[in-house]
Amino acid sequence: MRKPRDYDAELKGLEQKAKELKTRKVQQLGELVIATGADGFSAEELAGALIVLAETTDTGKKEAWSKRGAAFFQRRSRRPAKATNRNAKNAPAQSGGGQPGSGDKGAA
């Protein structure tokens, strides 16, 4: 005779996995904000920029943003681990310097 499935336990497991995935997504988005230097902006500024991004229908702009983002990730992946650790140690001293580099607020 087959053992009956425990749907409650399976559902609980799926809910836990969904919660973990959501937590990981939020953490990765936060890490992305910090890595791009956008953590110097207020929450209102970031929200406004993201709203403009979400409302944009111009495919040319979206393609340009996508290429720029891909280039950002390629630059980061090419860095040797030692340089990444060195940058992490110096991050507080450079946090103010990262904001002008992301000064393309008008591009959004």
Secondary structure, DSSP 8 states (H G I E B T S, - for coil): ------HHHHHHHHHHHHHHHHHHHHHHHHHHHHHTTGGGS-HHHHHHHHHHHHH---HHHHHHHHHHHHHHHHHHHHS-HHHHHHHHHTHHHHHHHHHHHT--GGG-
